[in-house]
Amino acid sequence: MKAQTSYLGIDVSKSKLHLATATQFVAEFDNSPTGRQTLLQHIAASNPALVALEASGGYERPVCQALHEAGLAVAVVQPGCVRYFAKSLKVLAKTDQIDAQMIARFAAATEPRATAPDAENTRKMRALCERRGADVWLREGGYLKVSAAAAQDAGLERLLTAVRELGVEDGGARIEVVVH
């Protein structure tokens, strides 16, 4: 008989992380440095074989990096594959809690290959590209609306420093922190 292996699924959004096993929803965490630390403590207690999360336009990267740094096996899976898997099980409802559970069930059924952590030079290049994009955008008089959760990240502080260095306050760029 095959030994029982535990898989966890995380539904990642801009502001929240939803954690589930294949059989039940576990908990909700903020998608912030503090929330990710709490998530890691929660996951470490269960010692999973694999933690799966959907690719979500970059919101998954800090979570994935934190999980890799904690020494956990992580798989970033395609959202479409998980959605079709859920449809095949006749699970048509779509909430964050159900999505997290479907990600865990998908991982248990398909046993996806663990994703390798990003190399340091890849992370640096991505940060440089994001910085350049922000610089160009600000020079064109862009408007940035940032949630309070995102404001906690060090990235916002670097962006504000760059804005001050560029002297674009006079160029029409506005940055607003919004508390939800």
Beta strands, then each sheet from edge to edge (+ up, - down):
strand 1: 7-12
strand 2: 16-21
strand 3: 25-30
strand 4: 50-54
strand 5: 74-77
strand 6: 143-147
strand 7: 174-178
sheet 1: 3+ 2- 1+ 4+ 5+
sheet 2: 6+ 7+
end
